[in-house]
Amino acid sequence: MKIFEVVEPNFDLIDDTSFFMRNDPEFYRKEYFPAMASMADMHEKGKVIDAKKSLGKLVDNGCSSYCKKYNLAKNPEELFTQEKRDAIIDKLFGEEMEQIKQGEYK
């Protein structure tokens, strides 16, 4: 039995979480930049980059940090379904690979 229901926010959760991960100074420094630098290194070496393998842990940690910072859900899995996590991975991968190809994160 659930004591409370997690209410779906009335904003784009995918965009807002992606924005948070890029713009929260602590999260960016500790999690986001190192993940992107690793992808940039792989790209430079000509390796194939698997989005889920490269960004899965980053997104899991980002969803947890986001929920904690904004007190949205005690259990992030209640708010961030696998489908939403995959959408965040796809969004970040698509946007950041464009930046990596232009020489960012070196």
Backbone atoms as SQL, in Angstrom:
CREATE TABLE atoms (id INTEGER PRIMARY KEY, chain TEXT, resi INTEGER, resn TEXT, atom TEXT, x REAL, y REAL, z REAL);
INSERT INTO atoms VALUES
  (1, 'A', 1, 'MET', 'N', 0.839, -1.183, 0.000),
  (2, 'A', 1, 'MET', 'CA', 0.000, 0.000, 0.000),
  (3, 'A', 1, 'MET', 'C', 0.887, 1.250, 0.000),
  (4, 'A', 2, 'LYS', 'N', 0.605, 2.141, -0.924),
  (5, 'A', 2, 'LYS', 'CA', 1.340, 3.402, -0.992),
  (6, 'A', 2, 'LYS', 'C', 0.694, 4.416, -0.068),
  (7, 'A', 3, 'ILE', 'N', 1.529, 5.151, 0.633),
  (8, 'A', 3, 'ILE', 'CA', 1.033, 6.200, 1.514),
  (9, 'A', 3, 'ILE', 'C', 0.667, 7.436, 0.706),
  (10, 'A', 4, 'PHE', 'N', 1.443, 7.698, -0.351),
  (11, 'A', 4, 'PHE', 'CA', 1.152, 8.842, -1.210),
  (12, 'A', 4, 'PHE', 'C', 1.464, 8.464, -2.651),
  (13, 'A', 5, 'GLU', 'N', 0.828, 9.136, -3.546),
  (14, 'A', 5, 'GLU', 'CA', 1.051, 8.916, -4.971),
  (15, 'A', 5, 'GLU', 'C', 2.049, 9.959, -5.476),
  (16, 'A', 6, 'VAL', 'N', 2.920, 9.536, -6.368),
  (17, 'A', 6, 'VAL', 'CA', 3.821, 10.474, -7.017),
  (18, 'A', 6, 'VAL', 'C', 3.039, 11.143, -8.132),
  (19, 'A', 7, 'VAL', 'N', 2.966, 12.454, -8.076),
  (20, 'A', 7, 'VAL', 'CA', 2.202, 13.216, -9.054),
  (21, 'A', 7, 'VAL', 'C', 3.127, 13.608, -10.202),
  (22, 'A', 8, 'GLU', 'N', 2.665, 13.365, -11.409),
  (23, 'A', 8, 'GLU', 'CA', 3.430, 13.748, -12.599),
  (24, 'A', 8, 'GLU', 'C', 3.510, 15.271, -12.660),
  (25, 'A', 9, 'PRO', 'N', 4.718, 15.827, -12.772),
  (26, 'A', 9, 'PRO', 'CA', 4.850, 17.290, -12.827),
  (27, 'A', 9, 'PRO', 'C', 4.172, 17.868, -14.065),
  (28, 'A', 10, 'ASN', 'N', 3.819, 19.134, -13.982),
  (29, 'A', 10, 'ASN', 'CA', 3.159, 19.796, -15.105),
  (30, 'A', 10, 'ASN', 'C', 4.162, 20.544, -15.984),
  (31, 'A', 11, 'PHE', 'N', 5.362, 20.014, -16.092),
  (32, 'A', 11, 'PHE', 'CA', 6.389, 20.556, -16.967),
  (33, 'A', 11, 'PHE', 'C', 7.100, 19.387, -17.625),
  (34, 'A', 12, 'ASP', 'N', 7.948, 19.678, -18.600),
  (35, 'A', 12, 'ASP', 'CA', 8.661, 18.625, -19.320),
  (36, 'A', 12, 'ASP', 'C', 9.791, 18.099, -18.446),
  (37, 'A', 13, 'LEU', 'N', 9.562, 16.960, -17.845),
  (38, 'A', 13, 'LEU', 'CA', 10.515, 16.356, -16.914),
  (39, 'A', 13, 'LEU', 'C', 11.836, 16.001, -17.600),
  (40, 'A', 14, 'ILE', 'N', 11.762, 15.554, -18.833),
  (41, 'A', 14, 'ILE', 'CA', 12.972, 15.182, -19.578),
  (42, 'A', 14, 'ILE', 'C', 13.857, 16.413, -19.774),
  (43, 'A', 15, 'ASP', 'N', 13.275, 17.495, -20.273),
  (44, 'A', 15, 'ASP', 'CA', 14.042, 18.721, -20.504),
  (45, 'A', 15, 'ASP', 'C', 14.566, 19.311, -19.203),
  (46, 'A', 16, 'ASP', 'N', 13.730, 19.326, -18.183),
  (47, 'A', 16, 'ASP', 'CA', 14.127, 19.938, -16.916),
  (48, 'A', 16, 'ASP', 'C', 15.256, 19.148, -16.251),
  (49, 'A', 17, 'THR', 'N', 15.190, 17.846, -16.304),
  (50, 'A', 17, 'THR', 'CA', 16.244, 17.018, -15.705),
  (51, 'A', 17, 'THR', 'C', 17.546, 17.169, -16.489),
  (52, 'A', 18, 'SER', 'N', 17.450, 17.214, -17.802),
  (53, 'A', 18, 'SER', 'CA', 18.641, 17.424, -18.634),
  (54, 'A', 18, 'SER', 'C', 19.276, 18.773, -18.325),
  (55, 'A', 19, 'PHE', 'N', 18.436, 19.799, -18.196),
  (56, 'A', 19, 'PHE', 'CA', 18.914, 21.139, -17.854),
  (57, 'A', 19, 'PHE', 'C', 19.611, 21.121, -16.494),
  (58, 'A', 20, 'PHE', 'N', 19.000, 20.461, -15.524),
  (59, 'A', 20, 'PHE', 'CA', 19.589, 20.351, -14.193),
  (60, 'A', 20, 'PHE', 'C', 20.984, 19.722, -14.265),
  (61, 'A', 21, 'MET', 'N', 21.101, 18.619, -14.969),
  (62, 'A', 21, 'MET', 'CA', 22.388, 17.911, -15.024),
  (63, 'A', 21, 'MET', 'C', 23.484, 18.771, -15.647),
  (64, 'A', 22, 'ARG', 'N', 23.112, 19.577, -16.618),
  (65, 'A', 22, 'ARG', 'CA', 24.094, 20.447, -17.273),
  (66, 'A', 22, 'ARG', 'C', 24.425, 21.696, -16.458),
  (67, 'A', 23, 'ASN', 'N', 23.496, 22.139, -15.632),
  (68, 'A', 23, 'ASN', 'CA', 23.650, 23.451, -15.008),
  (69, 'A', 23, 'ASN', 'C', 23.838, 23.465, -13.499),
  (70, 'A', 24, 'ASP', 'N', 23.635, 22.349, -12.834),
  (71, 'A', 24, 'ASP', 'CA', 23.917, 22.296, -11.407),
  (72, 'A', 24, 'ASP', 'C', 25.438, 22.183, -11.258),
  (73, 'A', 25, 'PRO', 'N', 26.089, 23.176, -10.650),
  (74, 'A', 25, 'PRO', 'CA', 27.560, 23.194, -10.619),
  (75, 'A', 25, 'PRO', 'C', 28.188, 21.924, -10.025),
  (76, 'A', 26, 'GLU', 'N', 27.651, 21.451, -8.933),
  (77, 'A', 26, 'GLU', 'CA', 28.235, 20.273, -8.289),
  (78, 'A', 26, 'GLU', 'C', 28.039, 19.018, -9.144),
  (79, 'A', 27, 'PHE', 'N', 26.827, 18.821, -9.633),
  (80, 'A', 27, 'PHE', 'CA', 26.564, 17.638, -10.449),
  (81, 'A', 27, 'PHE', 'C', 27.380, 17.681, -11.734),
  (82, 'A', 28, 'TYR', 'N', 27.432, 18.830, -12.369),
  (83, 'A', 28, 'TYR', 'CA', 28.188, 18.974, -13.616),
  (84, 'A', 28, 'TYR', 'C', 29.657, 18.611, -13.401),
  (85, 'A', 29, 'ARG', 'N', 30.241, 19.158, -12.366),
  (86, 'A', 29, 'ARG', 'CA', 31.665, 18.954, -12.106),
  (87, 'A', 29, 'ARG', 'C', 31.978, 17.502, -11.753),
  (88, 'A', 30, 'LYS', 'N', 31.150, 16.898, -10.920),
  (89, 'A', 30, 'LYS', 'CA', 31.436, 15.550, -10.433),
  (90, 'A', 30, 'LYS', 'C', 30.981, 14.441, -11.379),
  (91, 'A', 31, 'GLU', 'N', 29.896, 14.668, -12.109),
  (92, 'A', 31, 'GLU', 'CA', 29.298, 13.594, -12.895),
  (93, 'A', 31, 'GLU', 'C', 29.264, 13.876, -14.402),
  (94, 'A', 32, 'TYR', 'N', 28.700, 15.024, -14.752),
  (95, 'A', 32, 'TYR', 'CA', 28.400, 15.286, -16.154),
  (96, 'A', 32, 'TYR', 'C', 29.650, 15.476, -17.011),
  (97, 'A', 33, 'PHE', 'N', 30.514, 16.398, -16.612),
  (98, 'A', 33, 'PHE', 'CA', 31.707, 16.665, -17.410),
  (99, 'A', 33, 'PHE', 'C', 32.571, 15.422, -17.581),
  (100, 'A', 34, 'PRO', 'N', 32.857, 14.650, -16.510),
  (101, 'A', 34, 'PRO', 'CA', 33.668, 13.447, -16.713),
  (102, 'A', 34, 'PRO', 'C', 33.049, 12.447, -17.702),
  (103, 'A', 35, 'ALA', 'N', 31.737, 12.302, -17.677),
  (104, 'A', 35, 'ALA', 'CA', 31.071, 11.386, -18.617),
  (105, 'A', 35, 'ALA', 'C', 31.223, 11.881, -20.055),
  (106, 'A', 36, 'MET', 'N', 31.065, 13.190, -20.249),
  (107, 'A', 36, 'MET', 'CA', 31.195, 13.746, -21.596),
  (108, 'A', 36, 'MET', 'C', 32.643, 13.707, -22.079),
  (109, 'A', 37, 'ALA', 'N', 33.575, 13.954, -21.179),
  (110, 'A', 37, 'ALA', 'CA', 34.992, 13.885, -21.545),
  (111, 'A', 37, 'ALA', 'C', 35.367, 12.457, -21.944),
  (112, 'A', 38, 'SER', 'N', 34.806, 11.479, -21.271),
  (113, 'A', 38, 'SER', 'CA', 35.052, 10.085, -21.614),
  (114, 'A', 38, 'SER', 'C', 34.496, 9.762, -23.003),
  (115, 'A', 39, 'MET', 'N', 33.295, 10.258, -23.290),
  (116, 'A', 39, 'MET', 'CA', 32.725, 10.048, -24.620),
  (117, 'A', 39, 'MET', 'C', 33.559, 10.745, -25.687),
  (118, 'A', 40, 'ALA', 'N', 34.044, 11.942, -25.392),
  (119, 'A', 40, 'ALA', 'CA', 34.873, 12.682, -26.347),
  (120, 'A', 40, 'ALA', 'C', 36.168, 11.917, -26.630),
  (121, 'A', 41, 'ASP', 'N', 36.736, 11.325, -25.600),
  (122, 'A', 41, 'ASP', 'CA', 37.952, 10.532, -25.760),
  (123, 'A', 41, 'ASP', 'C', 37.689, 9.311, -26.644),
  (124, 'A', 42, 'MET', 'N', 36.581, 8.652, -26.398),
  (125, 'A', 42, 'MET', 'CA', 36.211, 7.495, -27.221),
  (126, 'A', 42, 'MET', 'C', 36.001, 7.910, -28.677),
  (127, 'A', 43, 'HIS', 'N', 35.332, 9.031, -28.876),
  (128, 'A', 43, 'HIS', 'CA', 35.083, 9.541, -30.230),
  (129, 'A', 43, 'HIS', 'C', 36.403, 9.855, -30.933),
  (130, 'A', 44, 'GLU', 'N', 37.296, 10.486, -30.213),
  (131, 'A', 44, 'GLU', 'CA', 38.599, 10.847, -30.786),
  (132, 'A', 44, 'GLU', 'C', 39.393, 9.618, -31.202),
  (133, 'A', 45, 'LYS', 'N', 39.229, 8.527, -30.462),
  (134, 'A', 45, 'LYS', 'CA', 39.930, 7.275, -30.767),
  (135, 'A', 45, 'LYS', 'C', 39.194, 6.437, -31.814),
  (136, 'A', 46, 'GLY', 'N', 38.059, 6.955, -32.288),
  (137, 'A', 46, 'GLY', 'CA', 37.318, 6.257, -33.327),
  (138, 'A', 46, 'GLY', 'C', 36.497, 5.077, -32.836),
  (139, 'A', 47, 'LYS', 'N', 36.256, 5.015, -31.543),
  (140, 'A', 47, 'LYS', 'CA', 35.469, 3.915, -30.976),
  (141, 'A', 47, 'LYS', 'C', 33.979, 4.181, -31.154),
  (142, 'A', 48, 'VAL', 'N', 33.222, 3.096, -31.254),
  (143, 'A', 48, 'VAL', 'CA', 31.769, 3.209, -31.311),
  (144, 'A', 48, 'VAL', 'C', 31.275, 3.470, -29.887),
  (145, 'A', 49, 'ILE', 'N', 30.413, 4.452, -29.743),
  (146, 'A', 49, 'ILE', 'CA', 29.918, 4.835, -28.423),
  (147, 'A', 49, 'ILE', 'C', 28.499, 4.316, -28.243),
  (148, 'A', 50, 'ASP', 'N', 28.314, 3.507, -27.223),
  (149, 'A', 50, 'ASP', 'CA', 26.991, 2.996, -26.868),
  (150, 'A', 50, 'ASP', 'C', 26.381, 3.991, -25.883),
  (151, 'A', 51, 'ALA', 'N', 25.292, 4.637, -26.292),
  (152, 'A', 51, 'ALA', 'CA', 24.684, 5.701, -25.475),
  (153, 'A', 51, 'ALA', 'C', 24.287, 5.203, -24.094),
  (154, 'A', 52, 'LYS', 'N', 23.617, 4.056, -24.029),
  (155, 'A', 52, 'LYS', 'CA', 23.154, 3.552, -22.731),
  (156, 'A', 52, 'LYS', 'C', 24.321, 3.171, -21.830),
  (157, 'A', 53, 'LYS', 'N', 25.327, 2.567, -22.406),
  (158, 'A', 53, 'LYS', 'CA', 26.489, 2.168, -21.602),
  (159, 'A', 53, 'LYS', 'C', 27.260, 3.401, -21.123),
  (160, 'A', 54, 'SER', 'N', 27.376, 4.388, -21.979),
  (161, 'A', 54, 'SER', 'CA', 28.139, 5.588, -21.637),
  (162, 'A', 54, 'SER', 'C', 27.399, 6.536, -20.700),
  (163, 'A', 55, 'LEU', 'N', 26.069, 6.593, -20.829),
  (164, 'A', 55, 'LEU', 'CA', 25.313, 7.600, -20.090),
  (165, 'A', 55, 'LEU', 'C', 24.326, 7.033, -19.073),
  (166, 'A', 56, 'GLY', 'N', 24.166, 5.732, -19.021),
  (167, 'A', 56, 'GLY', 'CA', 23.183, 5.129, -18.121),
  (168, 'A', 56, 'GLY', 'C', 23.394, 5.489, -16.663),
  (169, 'A', 57, 'LYS', 'N', 24.618, 5.326, -16.177),
  (170, 'A', 57, 'LYS', 'CA', 24.911, 5.635, -14.769),
  (171, 'A', 57, 'LYS', 'C', 24.767, 7.134, -14.505),
  (172, 'A', 58, 'LEU', 'N', 25.218, 7.949, -15.447),
  (173, 'A', 58, 'LEU', 'CA', 25.085, 9.406, -15.322),
  (174, 'A', 58, 'LEU', 'C', 23.619, 9.782, -15.157),
  (175, 'A', 59, 'VAL', 'N', 22.758, 9.233, -15.989),
  (176, 'A', 59, 'VAL', 'CA', 21.336, 9.575, -15.936),
  (177, 'A', 59, 'VAL', 'C', 20.703, 9.046, -14.656),
  (178, 'A', 60, 'ASP', 'N', 21.061, 7.840, -14.247),
  (179, 'A', 60, 'ASP', 'CA', 20.535, 7.316, -12.975),
  (180, 'A', 60, 'ASP', 'C', 20.908, 8.233, -11.821),
  (181, 'A', 61, 'ASN', 'N', 22.171, 8.633, -11.768),
  (182, 'A', 61, 'ASN', 'CA', 22.630, 9.534, -10.708),
  (183, 'A', 61, 'ASN', 'C', 21.977, 10.914, -10.832),
  (184, 'A', 62, 'GLY', 'N', 21.790, 11.375, -12.061),
  (185, 'A', 62, 'GLY', 'CA', 21.143, 12.666, -12.289),
  (186, 'A', 62, 'GLY', 'C', 19.693, 12.661, -11.830),
  (187, 'A', 63, 'CYS', 'N', 18.976, 11.589, -12.099),
  (188, 'A', 63, 'CYS', 'CA', 17.574, 11.486, -11.671),
  (189, 'A', 63, 'CYS', 'C', 17.487, 11.478, -10.147),
  (190, 'A', 64, 'SER', 'N', 18.384, 10.753, -9.514),
  (191, 'A', 64, 'SER', 'CA', 18.401, 10.713, -8.045),
  (192, 'A', 64, 'SER', 'C', 18.722, 12.078, -7.455),
  (193, 'A', 65, 'SER', 'N', 19.732, 12.735, -7.999),
  (194, 'A', 65, 'SER', 'CA', 20.114, 14.067, -7.513),
  (195, 'A', 65, 'SER', 'C', 19.005, 15.084, -7.731),
  (196, 'A', 66, 'TYR', 'N', 18.361, 14.997, -8.871),
  (197, 'A', 66, 'TYR', 'CA', 17.262, 15.900, -9.209),
  (198, 'A', 66, 'TYR', 'C', 16.112, 15.736, -8.213),
  (199, 'A', 67, 'CYS', 'N', 15.734, 14.496, -7.949),
  (200, 'A', 67, 'CYS', 'CA', 14.643, 14.235, -6.994),
  (201, 'A', 67, 'CYS', 'C', 15.003, 14.736, -5.602),
  (202, 'A', 68, 'LYS', 'N', 16.242, 14.498, -5.204),
  (203, 'A', 68, 'LYS', 'CA', 16.680, 14.919, -3.873),
  (204, 'A', 68, 'LYS', 'C', 16.698, 16.449, -3.767),
  (205, 'A', 69, 'LYS', 'N', 17.249, 17.107, -4.767),
  (206, 'A', 69, 'LYS', 'CA', 17.368, 18.566, -4.716),
  (207, 'A', 69, 'LYS', 'C', 15.997, 19.239, -4.682),
  (208, 'A', 70, 'TYR', 'N', 15.052, 18.725, -5.466),
  (209, 'A', 70, 'TYR', 'CA', 13.743, 19.362, -5.570),
  (210, 'A', 70, 'TYR', 'C', 12.655, 18.632, -4.783),
  (211, 'A', 71, 'ASN', 'N', 13.057, 17.666, -3.984),
  (212, 'A', 71, 'ASN', 'CA', 12.150, 16.929, -3.107),
  (213, 'A', 71, 'ASN', 'C', 10.910, 16.431, -3.872),
  (214, 'A', 72, 'LEU', 'N', 11.165, 15.737, -4.988),
  (215, 'A', 72, 'LEU', 'CA', 10.071, 15.302, -5.850),
  (216, 'A', 72, 'LEU', 'C', 9.564, 13.899, -5.547),
  (217, 'A', 73, 'ALA', 'N', 10.453, 12.996, -5.234),
  (218, 'A', 73, 'ALA', 'CA', 10.033, 11.613, -4.978),
  (219, 'A', 73, 'ALA', 'C', 11.077, 10.960, -4.098),
  (220, 'A', 74, 'LYS', 'N', 10.623, 10.245, -3.120),
  (221, 'A', 74, 'LYS', 'CA', 11.542, 9.557, -2.231),
  (222, 'A', 74, 'LYS', 'C', 12.309, 8.478, -2.998),
  (223, 'A', 75, 'ASN', 'N', 11.622, 7.832, -3.908),
  (224, 'A', 75, 'ASN', 'CA', 12.223, 6.807, -4.738),
  (225, 'A', 75, 'ASN', 'C', 12.202, 7.299, -6.188),
  (226, 'A', 76, 'PRO', 'N', 13.351, 7.668, -6.766),
  (227, 'A', 76, 'PRO', 'CA', 13.377, 8.235, -8.118),
  (228, 'A', 76, 'PRO', 'C', 12.733, 7.342, -9.175),
  (229, 'A', 77, 'GLU', 'N', 12.740, 6.027, -8.975),
  (230, 'A', 77, 'GLU', 'CA', 12.136, 5.111, -9.950),
  (231, 'A', 77, 'GLU', 'C', 10.633, 5.329, -10.074),
  (232, 'A', 78, 'GLU', 'N', 10.016, 5.892, -9.047),
  (233, 'A', 78, 'GLU', 'CA', 8.581, 6.172, -9.115),
  (234, 'A', 78, 'GLU', 'C', 8.278, 7.294, -10.105),
  (235, 'A', 79, 'LEU', 'N', 9.172, 8.243, -10.212),
  (236, 'A', 79, 'LEU', 'CA', 8.975, 9.382, -11.106),
  (237, 'A', 79, 'LEU', 'C', 9.635, 9.144, -12.460),
  (238, 'A', 80, 'PHE', 'N', 10.814, 8.565, -12.443),
  (239, 'A', 80, 'PHE', 'CA', 11.588, 8.351, -13.664),
  (240, 'A', 80, 'PHE', 'C', 11.504, 6.890, -14.088),
  (241, 'A', 81, 'THR', 'N', 10.524, 6.602, -14.922),
  (242, 'A', 81, 'THR', 'CA', 10.402, 5.250, -15.469),
  (243, 'A', 81, 'THR', 'C', 11.598, 4.976, -16.378),
  (244, 'A', 82, 'GLN', 'N', 11.771, 3.736, -16.757),
  (245, 'A', 82, 'GLN', 'CA', 12.861, 3.406, -17.677),
  (246, 'A', 82, 'GLN', 'C', 12.686, 4.133, -19.005),
  (247, 'A', 83, 'GLU', 'N', 11.456, 4.300, -19.418),
  (248, 'A', 83, 'GLU', 'CA', 11.182, 5.033, -20.662),
  (249, 'A', 83, 'GLU', 'C', 11.663, 6.481, -20.565),
  (250, 'A', 84, 'LYS', 'N', 11.435, 7.123, -19.437),
  (251, 'A', 84, 'LYS', 'CA', 11.888, 8.509, -19.246),
  (252, 'A', 84, 'LYS', 'C', 13.410, 8.575, -19.153),
  (253, 'A', 85, 'ARG', 'N', 14.006, 7.616, -18.475),
  (254, 'A', 85, 'ARG', 'CA', 15.473, 7.579, -18.388),
  (255, 'A', 85, 'ARG', 'C', 16.087, 7.398, -19.777),
  (256, 'A', 86, 'ASP', 'N', 15.497, 6.509, -20.561),
  (257, 'A', 86, 'ASP', 'CA', 15.986, 6.296, -21.927),
  (258, 'A', 86, 'ASP', 'C', 15.829, 7.564, -22.770),
  (259, 'A', 87, 'ALA', 'N', 14.741, 8.291, -22.568),
  (260, 'A', 87, 'ALA', 'CA', 14.528, 9.546, -23.302),
  (261, 'A', 87, 'ALA', 'C', 15.590, 10.585, -22.926),
  (262, 'A', 88, 'ILE', 'N', 15.969, 10.626, -21.656),
  (263, 'A', 88, 'ILE', 'CA', 17.025, 11.552, -21.227),
  (264, 'A', 88, 'ILE', 'C', 18.361, 11.144, -21.854),
  (265, 'A', 89, 'ILE', 'N', 18.645, 9.847, -21.848),
  (266, 'A', 89, 'ILE', 'CA', 19.875, 9.353, -22.478),
  (267, 'A', 89, 'ILE', 'C', 19.905, 9.757, -23.948),
  (268, 'A', 90, 'ASP', 'N', 18.810, 9.520, -24.658),
  (269, 'A', 90, 'ASP', 'CA', 18.752, 9.858, -26.085),
  (270, 'A', 90, 'ASP', 'C', 18.936, 11.351, -26.316),
  (271, 'A', 91, 'LYS', 'N', 18.305, 12.162, -25.484),
  (272, 'A', 91, 'LYS', 'CA', 18.412, 13.616, -25.623),
  (273, 'A', 91, 'LYS', 'C', 19.855, 14.072, -25.396),
  (274, 'A', 92, 'LEU', 'N', 20.446, 13.639, -24.294),
  (275, 'A', 92, 'LEU', 'CA', 21.818, 14.050, -23.993),
  (276, 'A', 92, 'LEU', 'C', 22.804, 13.546, -25.042),
  (277, 'A', 93, 'PHE', 'N', 22.645, 12.300, -25.428),
  (278, 'A', 93, 'PHE', 'CA', 23.569, 11.720, -26.400),
  (279, 'A', 93, 'PHE', 'C', 23.508, 12.486, -27.723),
  (280, 'A', 94, 'GLY', 'N', 22.311, 12.739, -28.205),
  (281, 'A', 94, 'GLY', 'CA', 22.173, 13.460, -29.468),
  (282, 'A', 94, 'GLY', 'C', 22.751, 14.865, -29.414),
  (283, 'A', 95, 'GLU', 'N', 22.437, 15.570, -28.358),
  (284, 'A', 95, 'GLU', 'CA', 22.908, 16.952, -28.237),
  (285, 'A', 95, 'GLU', 'C', 24.412, 17.025, -27.970),
  (286, 'A', 96, 'GLU', 'N', 24.891, 16.188, -27.096),
  (287, 'A', 96, 'GLU', 'CA', 26.310, 16.271, -26.726),
  (288, 'A', 96, 'GLU', 'C', 27.234, 15.706, -27.804),
  (289, 'A', 97, 'MET', 'N', 26.786, 14.712, -28.560),
  (290, 'A', 97, 'MET', 'CA', 27.638, 14.204, -29.641),
  (291, 'A', 97, 'MET', 'C', 27.884, 15.289, -30.679),
  (292, 'A', 98, 'GLU', 'N', 26.905, 16.147, -30.897),
  (293, 'A', 98, 'GLU', 'CA', 27.115, 17.276, -31.810),
  (294, 'A', 98, 'GLU', 'C', 28.233, 18.176, -31.279),
  (295, 'A', 99, 'GLN', 'N', 28.229, 18.429, -29.977),
  (296, 'A', 99, 'GLN', 'CA', 29.268, 19.265, -29.353),
  (297, 'A', 99, 'GLN', 'C', 30.629, 18.553, -29.400),
  (298, 'A', 100, 'ILE', 'N', 30.627, 17.279, -29.125),
  (299, 'A', 100, 'ILE', 'CA', 31.877, 16.499, -29.143),
  (300, 'A', 100, 'ILE', 'C', 32.493, 16.525, -30.527),
  (301, 'A', 101, 'LYS', 'N', 31.672, 16.373, -31.552),
  (302, 'A', 101, 'LYS', 'CA', 32.171, 16.390, -32.937),
  (303, 'A', 101, 'LYS', 'C', 32.762, 17.751, -33.294),
  (304, 'A', 102, 'GLN', 'N', 32.350, 18.791, -32.585),
  (305, 'A', 102, 'GLN', 'CA', 32.889, 20.144, -32.824),
  (306, 'A', 102, 'GLN', 'C', 34.085, 20.435, -31.921),
  (307, 'A', 103, 'GLY', 'N', 34.547, 19.429, -31.156),
  (308, 'A', 103, 'GLY', 'CA', 35.764, 19.594, -30.363),
  (309, 'A', 103, 'GLY', 'C', 35.566, 19.923, -28.905),
  (310, 'A', 104, 'GLU', 'N', 34.339, 19.874, -28.410),
  (311, 'A', 104, 'GLU', 'CA', 34.097, 20.156, -26.985),
  (312, 'A', 104, 'GLU', 'C', 34.566, 18.993, -26.111),
  (313, 'A', 105, 'TYR', 'N', 34.775, 19.278, -24.850),
  (314, 'A', 105, 'TYR', 'CA', 35.135, 18.311, -23.812),
  (315, 'A', 105, 'TYR', 'C', 36.520, 17.710, -24.001),
  (316, 'A', 106, 'LYS', 'N', 37.418, 18.434, -24.637),
  (317, 'A', 106, 'LYS', 'CA', 38.803, 17.942, -24.775),
  (318, 'A', 106, 'LYS', 'C', 39.653, 18.490, -23.673);
